[in-house]
Amino acid sequence: MAQSRSSRRASDDLAVQTTNDDATSCKRYATQKGYWEDDFVKYFCRTSDRKSPEINRGYFARVRLYQLLVEKFLSLAGEESQVINFGAGYDTLYWTLSARSLRPKLLVEVDFEAVTARKCYYISSKEPLREVLVDPVIEKDSISSKHYKLLSGDLRDMATVGEKLLSSGVDTSLPTLFLTECVLVYMDPDKSREVIRWAGNNFSTALFLNYEPIFPDDSFGLTMQANLAHRGCSLLGINACPDLESQKQRFLGNGWQCTWALDMAEVYQQLPKNEIQRIERLEFLDEKELLIQLLQHYCASCGYTDKKRIGLDKVRLSKNS
Ligand SMILES: C[S@@+](CC[C@H](N)C(=O)[O-])C[C@H]1O[C@@H](n2cnc3c(N)ncnc32)[C@H](O)[C@@H]1O
């Protein structure tokens, strides 16, 4: 019985890890189509099947939001800052920032060991990825270098992950940006709250940016859940945080002083107009309604505490971002 429970958990974890391959494949395809530039994603995903224009535009909104807010954070916090990306998968942020000489003091990524082991392999075997690291020590499932660290860990055990982060050089006194991009929703709500609480309780000048699906109970939400369940993947956290208000309350109740949340349809509206006009010319979209529905079922939420008063209230989209 105990064995079957643990093997069920292993297969659930495997299904969750596979979502990283999907995200990377979607990002690779959208960059090939010209939605945004990323010279590094191709090293983590060689080929990619065709994706619909709705999916491409949804990924554009998600990726551009993160890029713009990371840049805003770094412009306020400067180089003496940190970025911690939980459930980073094959995220290319360290490389895209380095290419633009935008480098925080430390960027740390955490994911399951199976994912970090594959990321280590890609980084060590692709020169354009490896050459960006400063004094790297690349192990089987972890990397330590001057400005970039890749750590294996299970975010459901935040005590251990927290200790690992602190012993790898994370400094709780530095302005710190936490990122979770489509990660917390795969975790039991008690466990995702612990991730948010650990960050909120230990860092007093910090911002936590989260992206995930919402509205599980309408027909779109039920179909989204059924599609994932079909692949063995459950959105364990979606019912605890099903809308913008509960997303905000999760931050306020777990160590953060300020919060905001936007659905991705609002984000799409607030992205720079010239960029939206450009990407809307890339592919013909027959059914605008489907795109709006898709965007309304995902949100960006944020918690921040700004003890050093560096202006973290400005790390958000504005009408003329
Ligand atoms: C949908 S992917 C997103 C990857 C990346 N953040 C992105 O947006 O491209 C979800 C990621 O979260 C990771 N993840 C989910 N639960 C986790 C846990 N308990 N511990 C560590 N990583 C986890 C998965 O392995 C996967 O890489």
The ligand as an SDF file (V2000), in Angstrom:
LIG
                    3D

 27 29  0  0  0  0  0  0  0  0999 V2000
    4.8510   24.3680  -16.1040 C   0  0  0  0  0  0  0  0  0  0  0  0
    6.5120   24.0850  -15.6780 S   0  0  0  0  0  0  0  0  0  0  0  0
    7.0810   25.7670  -15.6660 C   0  0  0  0  0  0  0  0  0  0  0  0
    8.5530   25.8960  -15.8640 C   0  0  0  0  0  0  0  0  0  0  0  0
    9.0170   27.3680  -15.9150 C   0  0  0  0  0  0  0  0  0  0  0  0
    8.7160   28.0320  -14.6770 N   0  0  0  0  0  0  0  0  0  0  0  0
    8.3410   28.0610  -17.0770 C   0  0  0  0  0  0  0  0  0  0  0  0
    7.3830   28.7800  -16.8580 O   0  0  0  0  0  0  0  0  0  0  0  0
    8.7730   27.8260  -18.2110 O   0  0  0  0  0  0  0  0  0  0  0  0
    6.4050   23.7190  -13.9170 C   0  0  0  0  0  0  0  0  0  0  0  0
    7.7570   23.4710  -13.2780 C   0  0  0  0  0  0  0  0  0  0  0  0
    7.5990   23.4420  -11.8560 O   0  0  0  0  0  0  0  0  0  0  0  0
    8.3770   22.3870  -11.3520 C   0  0  0  0  0  0  0  0  0  0  0  0
    7.8110   21.9510  -10.0670 N   0  0  0  0  0  0  0  0  0  0  0  0
    6.5100   21.6880   -9.7940 C   0  0  0  0  0  0  0  0  0  0  0  0
    6.3870   21.2390   -8.5500 N   0  0  0  0  0  0  0  0  0  0  0  0
    7.6250   21.2600   -7.9940 C   0  0  0  0  0  0  0  0  0  0  0  0
    8.1450   20.8980   -6.7200 C   0  0  0  0  0  0  0  0  0  0  0  0
    7.3590   20.4220   -5.7510 N   0  0  0  0  0  0  0  0  0  0  0  0
    9.4710   21.0390   -6.4970 N   0  0  0  0  0  0  0  0  0  0  0  0
   10.2870   21.5020   -7.4760 C   0  0  0  0  0  0  0  0  0  0  0  0
    9.8490   21.8460   -8.7100 N   0  0  0  0  0  0  0  0  0  0  0  0
    8.5330   21.7220   -8.9630 C   0  0  0  0  0  0  0  0  0  0  0  0
    8.2700   21.3160  -12.4380 C   0  0  0  0  0  0  0  0  0  0  0  0
    9.2610   20.3250  -12.3380 O   0  0  0  0  0  0  0  0  0  0  0  0
    8.3800   22.1560  -13.7040 C   0  0  0  0  0  0  0  0  0  0  0  0
    9.7050   22.3400  -14.1030 O   0  0  0  0  0  0  0  0  0  0  0  0
  1  2  1  0
  2  3  1  0
  2 10  1  0
  3  4  1  0
  4  5  1  0
  5  6  1  0
  5  7  1  0
  7  8  2  0
  7  9  1  0
 10 11  1  0
 11 12  1  0
 11 26  1  0
 12 13  1  0
 13 14  1  0
 13 24  1  0
 14 15  1  0
 14 23  1  0
 15 16  2  0
 16 17  1  0
 17 18  1  0
 17 23  2  0
 18 19  1  0
 18 20  2  0
 20 21  1  0
 21 22  2  0
 22 23  1  0
 24 25  1  0
 24 26  1  0
 26 27  1  0
M  CHG  2   2   1   9  -1
M  END
$$$$
